[in-house]
C-alpha cells in the first residue's frame, strides 16, 4: 500500500514518469495530477493513469477512495 503522496511521486520517478508527464499526456496541469495523488481532488482519468503507470490497483493506492473492486467510495479521506 502506498503510504503517502511522496511515495507515489517517488515510485513514478523510479518508473521513468512524473506528474508533469502524466498531466501533459492527459491535457491536465501537473497540479491536478498532484492533487489527485494527494487525494485532495480525485480525477478519474488521472487516478487511472497513475494506477496504470505504477502497476497497482487504485484501491491499493487510495484505499479511502476505492474498494477492492475499483468502485469509487463516496466518503472523503481523513485529513492528517
Secondary structure, DSSP 4 states (H G I P E B T S, - for coil): ---SHHHHHHHHHHTT--HHHHHHHHT--HHHHHHHHHTSS--HHHHHHHHHHHTS-HHHH-TTTB-TT-PBPSSPPPP-
